[in-house]
Amino acid sequence: MHIEGATAFVTGGVSGLGLGAARMLLDGGASTALVDMNEEKAGEAIEELGELGERARFLACDVSDSEQVEAAVTAAVEALGPIRILVNAAGVAPAQRLVSRDGELFDLELFKFTVGVNLIGMFDVIRNVAGVMAGNEPDGNGERGVIVNVASAAAFDGQIGQAAYAASKGGVVGMTLPLARDLGSVGVRVVTVAPGIMDTPLLAGAPQELRDSLSRLQVFPRRLGTPEDFAHLVRAIIENPMLNGEVIRLDAAARMPPR
Ligand SMILES: NC(=O)c1ccc[n+]([C@@H]2O[C@H](COP(=O)([O-])OP(=O)(O)OC[C@H]3O[C@@H](n4cnc5c(N)ncnc54)[C@H](O)[C@@H]3O)[C@@H](O)[C@H]2O)c1
């Protein structure tokens, strides 16, 4: 799939990995909808994008609200044209032990919230965007769209306190192949990226000591991943027509320990 001239829809597009992917897509010549619930960060992101921001459009949307998802997809198509590229990077990462030292149980609402955003919200975006993609004109390779989902290394080696997060990301891993199979007949590919430890605003507030200890988990290179590393892989997935139905770890061979 060519990026130049395409329309892209990036959830979580105003921060971290989503913003990194959006910058790459804009730089490659795609018109890009930055779909996010954080309106404050949107202004900063558009400003930071400078001239590239001219082909970007912020759409306020909570991906866990189905009406907002439908409205954002419709608004993106109206403003920028039929969506050919979807990057699903919106996500939340709360942590809580199953049973705390003082006997408090994991908050069931927190579990539902995490799965509601990371898994059900993502599925809802995919469902709505896939409906648009199915009606696209196929390109020279018969492709109508590419969908890139963000899971996490926590889908495989979730740490203490990450039961909800790991369950939500495990769901993203699990739905990757069946979604690719569902959409194969209309020429839409689905690939999931499972990042390890990435240097995004999620981690920016962490003390240097913690950042250093996380870097030491990396086998090689011994540094945290960046939004640029992520964007590089997203580009490869979009451009390589044989990548489909797969989950790719992006983690410098790190395996997360229990804590
Ligand atoms: N940073 C890491 O180390 C790391 C590792 C593995 C996976 N991930 C995953 O990467 C993705 C991006 O994370 P990031 O590190 O860039 O974090 P980030 O906090 O910088 O960006 C996440 C964005 O998602 C948006 N968002 C959250 N809930 C939303 C909702 N309900 N509707 C719409 N937008 C919403 C936030 O406003 C934010 O802009 C997440 O899915 C996260 O789980 C991150």
The ligand as an SDF file (V2000), in Angstrom:
LIG
                    3D

 44 48  0  0  0  0  0  0  0  0999 V2000
    5.0120    3.2590   25.9530 N   0  0  0  0  0  0  0  0  0  0  0  0
    5.2080    1.9560   26.0810 C   0  0  0  0  0  0  0  0  0  0  0  0
    6.2020    1.5130   26.6880 O   0  0  0  0  0  0  0  0  0  0  0  0
    4.2460    0.9840   25.4750 C   0  0  0  0  0  0  0  0  0  0  0  0
    4.5890   -0.3700   25.4510 C   0  0  0  0  0  0  0  0  0  0  0  0
    3.7190   -1.2820   24.8960 C   0  0  0  0  0  0  0  0  0  0  0  0
    2.5090   -0.8670   24.3670 C   0  0  0  0  0  0  0  0  0  0  0  0
    2.1840    0.4480   24.4070 N   0  0  0  0  0  0  0  0  0  0  0  0
    0.8860    0.8120   23.8220 C   0  0  0  0  0  0  0  0  0  0  0  0
    1.0840    1.8020   22.8530 O   0  0  0  0  0  0  0  0  0  0  0  0
   -0.0910    2.5820   22.6980 C   0  0  0  0  0  0  0  0  0  0  0  0
    0.2890    4.0450   22.7380 C   0  0  0  0  0  0  0  0  0  0  0  0
    0.8280    4.3300   24.0050 O   0  0  0  0  0  0  0  0  0  0  0  0
    1.8680    5.5160   24.2550 P   0  0  0  0  0  0  0  0  0  0  0  0
    3.0100    4.9550   25.0040 O   0  0  0  0  0  0  0  0  0  0  0  0
    2.1020    6.2480   22.9830 O   0  0  0  0  0  0  0  0  0  0  0  0
    1.0090    6.3710   25.3120 O   0  0  0  0  0  0  0  0  0  0  0  0
    0.4830    7.8700   25.2960 P   0  0  0  0  0  0  0  0  0  0  0  0
   -0.1930    8.0320   26.6080 O   0  0  0  0  0  0  0  0  0  0  0  0
    1.5860    8.7950   24.9150 O   0  0  0  0  0  0  0  0  0  0  0  0
   -0.6070    7.8680   24.1170 O   0  0  0  0  0  0  0  0  0  0  0  0
   -1.8350    7.2270   24.2300 C   0  0  0  0  0  0  0  0  0  0  0  0
   -2.8940    8.1320   23.6250 C   0  0  0  0  0  0  0  0  0  0  0  0
   -4.1380    7.4170   23.6570 O   0  0  0  0  0  0  0  0  0  0  0  0
   -5.1410    8.3630   23.9910 C   0  0  0  0  0  0  0  0  0  0  0  0
   -6.3100    7.6830   24.5710 N   0  0  0  0  0  0  0  0  0  0  0  0
   -6.3890    7.0290   25.7620 C   0  0  0  0  0  0  0  0  0  0  0  0
   -7.6230    6.5590   25.9470 N   0  0  0  0  0  0  0  0  0  0  0  0
   -8.3580    6.9380   24.8780 C   0  0  0  0  0  0  0  0  0  0  0  0
   -9.7130    6.7780   24.4930 C   0  0  0  0  0  0  0  0  0  0  0  0
  -10.5910    6.1140   25.2820 N   0  0  0  0  0  0  0  0  0  0  0  0
  -10.1140    7.2940   23.3090 N   0  0  0  0  0  0  0  0  0  0  0  0
   -9.2610    7.9590   22.5150 C   0  0  0  0  0  0  0  0  0  0  0  0
   -7.9650    8.1710   22.8230 N   0  0  0  0  0  0  0  0  0  0  0  0
   -7.5160    7.6620   23.9860 C   0  0  0  0  0  0  0  0  0  0  0  0
   -4.4890    9.3100   24.9940 C   0  0  0  0  0  0  0  0  0  0  0  0
   -5.1940   10.5230   25.0910 O   0  0  0  0  0  0  0  0  0  0  0  0
   -3.1030    9.4420   24.4050 C   0  0  0  0  0  0  0  0  0  0  0  0
   -3.0200   10.5410   23.5140 O   0  0  0  0  0  0  0  0  0  0  0  0
   -1.0400    2.1470   23.8300 C   0  0  0  0  0  0  0  0  0  0  0  0
   -1.9820    1.2550   23.2970 O   0  0  0  0  0  0  0  0  0  0  0  0
   -0.1080    1.4270   24.7970 C   0  0  0  0  0  0  0  0  0  0  0  0
   -0.7860    0.4390   25.5230 O   0  0  0  0  0  0  0  0  0  0  0  0
    3.0110    1.3960   24.9320 C   0  0  0  0  0  0  0  0  0  0  0  0
  1  2  1  0
  2  3  2  0
  2  4  1  0
  4  5  1  0
  4 44  2  0
  5  6  2  0
  6  7  1  0
  7  8  2  0
  8  9  1  0
  8 44  1  0
  9 10  1  0
  9 42  1  0
 10 11  1  0
 11 12  1  0
 11 40  1  0
 12 13  1  0
 13 14  1  0
 14 15  2  0
 14 16  1  0
 14 17  1  0
 17 18  1  0
 18 19  2  0
 18 20  1  0
 18 21  1  0
 21 22  1  0
 22 23  1  0
 23 24  1  0
 23 38  1  0
 24 25  1  0
 25 26  1  0
 25 36  1  0
 26 27  1  0
 26 35  1  0
 27 28  2  0
 28 29  1  0
 29 30  1  0
 29 35  2  0
 30 31  1  0
 30 32  2  0
 32 33  1  0
 33 34  2  0
 34 35  1  0
 36 37  1  0
 36 38  1  0
 38 39  1  0
 40 41  1  0
 40 42  1  0
 42 43  1  0
M  CHG  2   8   1  16  -1
M  END
$$$$
